[in-house]
């Protein structure tokens, strides 16, 4: 599956009146990934210096595939766990986050054994 083709339909539109350059601040959505005896625990963390809307698609694949998508408002300087996914990792696993922050172009974070075709 090609993610760039799905991105417009998976991410929810965000209303924005300002555009912040990507170099002005770090990404507000990050991943915390831990392996425990063949299993993965993936946490999607929201931490923003400003109050803003974000939308995301988090997919964890290994022996099975789990997907969580959402839209929320991050409060300034309030670190929050937005999602936790636990899955059997298997030999090869991939964690893919497609995210959009208010006023910024979408971005992708990949961890594990991910390929462009997935």
N, C-alpha and C positions, 0 to 999 in steps of 0.2 A: 504494500500500500504506500503510495507516495503522500507524505504529510503535507507538502505544499499545496496539493490539490484539495486536501480536506480542511486546511487551515481556515479558510473563510467560513465554512459551515460549522466548524467545531468551536471557534471562538465567538463569544457573544460580542456584539458591537458595543463600544464604549463611547460615551459622550464626553467630549473634551473641548475646552476652549483655549488651552495652552499646550505648547509643544516644548518638551525639555530635551536637550541634546543628550544622547546616550553617554557621552563622555563626562557629563556634569555630575552624574551620580551612579552608584552601582545598581545592579538589578535588585528589585525588591522581593522577588520570589527565588528561593534557593531550595536545594534538596539536601536532606540528611539521610544517608543510606548506610545501613548496618546489616552485616551477615551474621546469622546465628545458626550454626549447625545445619547448613543446607537451605535455610530460609532467609528471606530478605525482609527487612522492615524499612519502609521508605516513608519519610515524613516530608511533606511540602510545607516550607516555612515562609511566612510573610513577615517582612520587616522593612518598613518604609520610613523615610525621614519626613514624609508629608502624607496627609490623608488623601487617598486616591482609590479609584476603582481598578480592579484587576480581574481578568478572566484567564482561565487555564484549562488545559487538558493534561492529565497525568496518566501515563500508561506504564505499567510494569509487566514485562513478559519474561517468561522462563519456561517452567513446565506447564504453565497456564498463563493467561493474559487477564489483567484487571485494568479497568479504565475508570477514572473519576474526572468529571468535568464540573466546573463551577465558576461562579462570578461572585465577588464580594468586595467590600470596601475595607481597605486597610486603614487603621488609625495611625496617625503619626507617632513614631517612636514606641510602638507597642508590638513586640515580637509575638507572633501567633502561629500555632500549628494549624494549618488549614485542612490537611488531610493526612491520614496514616493508612498505608496499604501494606499488608503482610502477604507474602506469596512464597511458594516453593521455588527456589532459585534454579535448581538443576545445574548442569555444567556451564551453560551459557545463559546469561540474562541481560536484559536491556531495560533501562529506565529512561523514559523520554518525557520531557516537560515542554509543552508548547504554551507560551504565555504572552499576554498582552497587558501592558500597563497603560494607564490613562495618558493619552497624548504621545505615546511612543509606538514605533513599529513592533510587530510581534518578534519574539525571539524563542530559541530552542536551546534546551540543555539536555545533553545526552551523557549517560553513564553506563558502563558495562560494555557488552558485546553488541553494539548497535550497528546496523547498516542503513544506508540511504534508502533501500527498497522497502524497509519495514514500515 
